[in-house]
Amino acid sequence: MAAAPRERSVFLGLPPWPERMQVARALRTETVGGLVLLAAAVVALVWANTPFSGTYEQIRDFHFGIPVLGLDLSVEHWTADGLLSAFFLVAGIELKRELVVGELRTPATAALPVVAAVCGMAVPAALYLSTAGVGGGSVQGWAVPMATDIAFALAVLAVLSTHLPSALRAFLLTLAVVDDLGAILVIAFFFTADLSLLALGCALAGLVVFYLRQRYRVPGWWWYVPLGLAIWALTYSGGVHATVAGVAMGLTLRTTRDPGEKVSPAGRTEHLLRPVSAGVAVPLFALFAAGVSISGAVLGEVFARPEPLGVILGLVVGKTVGIFVGAYLAARFTLARLNPDLAWADILALAVLAGIGFTVALLISELAFPAPADSERIKAAVLIASLLAAAVATLLVKRRNGIYRRLWEAESRDEDADGLPDIYQQPGCGSAAGET
């Protein structure tokens, strides 16, 4: 009896449904999303510094449009203004959830990371302005070192953390959410083109309709997707950066569940969009934004010119000082208190980690420095600063993780000696407040 012919796989074909679900599940984790983002940035840097850099520039600058929306943009602009809106929509949902049911719902618990985030934006901006002022440079890049890359920072923490308290991740997430909100407001108010009140008015009307449909529980993705695209296109045509539309729609989505609902509309949307954001939108943006030609001349200008030097100092020094000192002063002079599971050494490591400014920092650098030569220097500064911050933060986080691991092992031995059940033996159950 002849054996049945084996089914032949299609080269680069669509993988089976279980494999697609496994990939999507992986992309919803910060670790995998951050690694994909890092891989895209490395590919961009290598590609832009090889003999094939001309091909990279041709693809990046290739224009195509959507006649229905009346838009004709380059590939680079489609990734920055279009695809990145999905990332900001997910960020808006996270912010809404934090405001409604998360750490930001009560002022007492939110005060410390919120103050730390605000100081972590103000100090880098002030340090950049000081550096640019002393060196006689342009002050228009003051907002570049303000933003923390939430995907990279959480990915680094997730990779290194085996015994760190969960409160540290909650602190970083809250800080990053407030940081994202600040970056969104900066983009909306300081980096806008000529405003079209008619287009913005229509976008606002569409957003009101979007909200009312949520308010009155009107279902149907076939309503929300075309309406969301219209709001995005009108926002872009109105002169405001289109990513603001993504945040606005994320904030209008309902995060609470009605009786009988398994998941809220915001939760369902985030579940569907997070793999797209982490696996497509943000990596493609990094691919066409991080392609900087790194030559000896560019590196020399990064440390010689005041603008890129201000970005490096703002991210590496300003973020660390702003977040740590802001949190300490808030705990010292207000009713805000540090979580008892954390030590100030943990906050210092987290403050250094927040100096990783990639996605939003690159976006703001393109808006603040439209000239290609200036933009390349600033992007190189962002990449160098993020690499320095990640390297130092890795050392500090690993040291803190080692301290918590030793505490957990000591507590586990004591519990074994006392005959306690294994259920009480959990990582991160001890406080390292007394250890530095």
MARDRENKOL-151575 format. One record per residue (C-alpha): residue in three letters; x, y, z. Coordinates in steps of 0.1 Angstrom, whole numbers, plus 5000, padded with zeros to 4 digits. Example, Ala and Ser with C-alpha at 12.3 -4.5 7.8 and 13.67 -1.06 7.14 Angstrom:
BEGIN
ala512349555078
ser513749895071
END
This chain:
BEGIN
met500050005000
ala501550334989
ala502250585016
ala500150905015
pro502051195000
arg503351435026
glu501851785024
arg504452035012
ser504852355031
val504652685012
phe507852895014
leu507153215034
gly503453105036
leu501153185065
pro501952955094
pro499252735110
trp496752895134
pro498352745166
glu501752875156
arg500353225149
met498653225183
gln501953125199
val503753405182
ala501053655192
arg501253535228
ala505053585228
leu504753935214
arg502454035243
thr505353995267
glu507654285273
thr510754065270
val510053945235
gly508654285223
gly511854455235
leu514054195219
val512254245185
leu512654625189
leu516354575196
ala516854345166
ala515154595143
ala517454875156
val520554665151
val519454575115
ala518854945108
leu522355045121
val524054765102
trp522154825070
ala522755205071
asn526555145075
thr527154895047
pro527654935010
phe523854875007
ser523055195025
gly521755344993
thr519055074991
tyr518055145027
glu517655515019
gln515655444987
ile513155225007
arg512955475035
asp512255765013
phe509855584989
his506555764987
phe503155604984
gly499655724993
ile496055635001
pro493855844978
val490755794999
leu492555965029
gly494256215006
leu497656125020
asp501056065002
leu503855995026
ser507255825026
val507755485042
glu509555655071
his506655895077
trp504055615074
thr505855415101
ala506255725124
asp502855885118
gly500755575109
leu502055255124
leu503355415156
ser499755525163
ala499055165172
phe501755185199
phe500355505213
leu496755365212
val498055075234
ala499855335256
gly496555525259
ile494755215270
glu497455145296
leu497155495309
lys493355475311
arg493555145330
glu496055285354
leu493755585360
val490655375365
val491855055382
gly495555075386
glu498255255406
leu497155605395
arg493555575408
thr494555675443
pro496755985449
ala498455825479
thr499955535460
ala500555725427
ala502256025442
leu505855895444
pro506155755409
val504256045394
val506456305411
ala509556105401
ala508256095364
val507656465363
cys511156545377
gly512556285354
met511156485325
ala511956835338
val515656775348
pro516756625315
ala515056915296
ala516757165319
leu520156995315
tyr519756995277
leu518857365277
ser521857445300
thr524257245278
ala522857405246
gly522957745261
val526557725273
gly527657585240
gly525657825219
gly523557545203
ser519957515193
val517457485222
gln514757315200
gly515756965211
trp514957025247
ala512256755246
val514356475231
pro515856345264
met512556365283
ala511056035271
thr511755685285
asp511255385262
ile508755175281
ala509254865258
phe513054865262
ala513054945299
leu510454675309
ala512254425286
val515554485304
leu513954455338
ala512054135327
val515253975314
leu517354045345
ser514654015372
thr514253675388
his513853775425
leu513154145424
pro509954255441
ser506854295418
ala506554645433
leu509554755413
arg507954675380
ala504754845391
phe506755155400
leu508555155366
leu505255095347
thr503555385365
leu506555605359
ala506655515322
val502855575318
val503155925332
asp506355975311
asp504455875279
leu501656115288
gly504156395292
ala505656305258
ile502256295242
leu501456645255
val504756775244
ile504256645209
ala500656785208
phe501557135220
phe505057195208
phe505556995177
thr502657085154
ala502557215119
asp500157485107
leu496857405123
ser493657345103
leu490857415127
leu488257255103
ala490156925102
leu490756925139
gly487157015146
cys486056715125
ala488556495143
leu487156605176
ala483656535164
gly484656185153
leu486256135187
val483056235204
val481155985183
phe483755725192
tyr483255795229
leu479455795227
arg479355465210
gln481455335239
arg479355505264
tyr476155355251
arg477655005245
val477355005207
pro479254695194
gly480754625161
trp484354665150
trp483154755115
trp482055095130
tyr485155165151
val487855075126
pro486755315098
leu485955585124
gly489355545140
leu491055575106
ala489055885098
ile490056045132
trp493655955126
ala493656105090
leu491856425102
thr494256475131
tyr497256445107
ser495556685082
gly494856925111
gly498556965118
val498756775150
his500956465151
ala498756175143
thr499955965172
val497956195195
ala494756045178
gly495855695190
val496255805226
ala492955995225
met491055685212
gly492855465238
leu491655695266
thr488055685254
leu487855305254
arg485955155283
thr488254965307
thr485654835331
arg483654515324
asp479854505323
pro478054215340
gly478453915317
glu481454055299
lys484653845300
val486854135290
ser486354505286
pro486554675251
ala489854825261
gly491254495272
arg490054325241
thr491554595219
glu494854585237
his494954205234
leu494454225196
leu496754525190
arg499654455213
pro501254185190
val500754425161
ser502354715181
ala505254505194
gly505854285164
val505154525135
ala504554895143
val507454965167
pro510054745150
leu509254895116
phe509555245131
ala512855155146
leu514055005113
phe513455325094
ala514355575122
ala517455415137
gly519355385104
val522055635113
ser525355645094
ile527855605123
ser531255735111
gly534155885129
ala532956235120
val529456175133
leu530756025166
gly533156325170
glu530356565165
val528156385190
phe530556465218
ala531656805204
arg528456975195
pro526157095223
glu522856955210
pro523756585209
leu525856625240
gly522856775258
val520756475247
ile523356225262
leu523656415294
gly519956455297
leu519256085293
val522155935312
val522556195340
gly519356395339
lys516956105341
thr518855945369
val519056255390
gly515556375382
ile513756045391
phe515855955421
val515956305437
gly512256365428
ala511156045445
tyr513356105475
leu512056465480
ala508456345476
ala508956085503
arg510856335525
phe508556635524
thr505056495515
leu502756215526
ala504055995498
arg505955695510
leu508155435493
asn506755085490
pro508054885520
asp509154605497
leu511654845479
ala514855015489
trp516255335477
ala518955145459
asp516254985438
ile514955325428
leu518455435418
ala518755135395
leu515355205381
ala516255575376
val519255475355
leu517155225336
ala514755505327
gly517555675307
ile516855435279
gly515055675255
phe514555515221
thr511155505204
val509655835215
ala513056005217
leu513755925181
leu510256045171
ile510756375189
ser514256415174
glu512756385139
leu510256655148
ala512656885164
phe515456855139
pro513956815104
ala517356865086
pro518956525078
ala522456615091
asp521156745124
ser518756455128
glu521456195123
arg523656355151
ile520656365175
lys519656005167
ala523255885172
ala523256065206
val519955895215
leu521355555206
ile524655605225
ala522855745256
ser520455455256
leu523255205253
leu525155365282
ala522055375304
ala521255015296
ala524754905304
val524955085338
ala521354985347
thr522154615339
leu524954615364
leu522854785391
val519754575385
lys521754245385
arg523354355418
arg519954425434
asn518554095420
gly521453905436
ile520754065470
tyr517053965468
arg518053615456
arg520253565486
leu517553695510
trp515053455494
glu517453155497
ala518153245534
glu514453265541
ser513852945522
arg516352765544
asp514752905575
glu511352795564
asp512552445556
ala514152425590
asp510852535606
gly508852275585
leu506752535567
pro504952435536
asp506452515502
ile503652745493
tyr505253015515
gln508552985496
gln508153245469
pro510853465452
gly511053825464
cys509253755497
gly511853935517
ser512754295519
ala516154425510
ala515454775525
gly518354725549
glu520854605522
thr522554825497
END
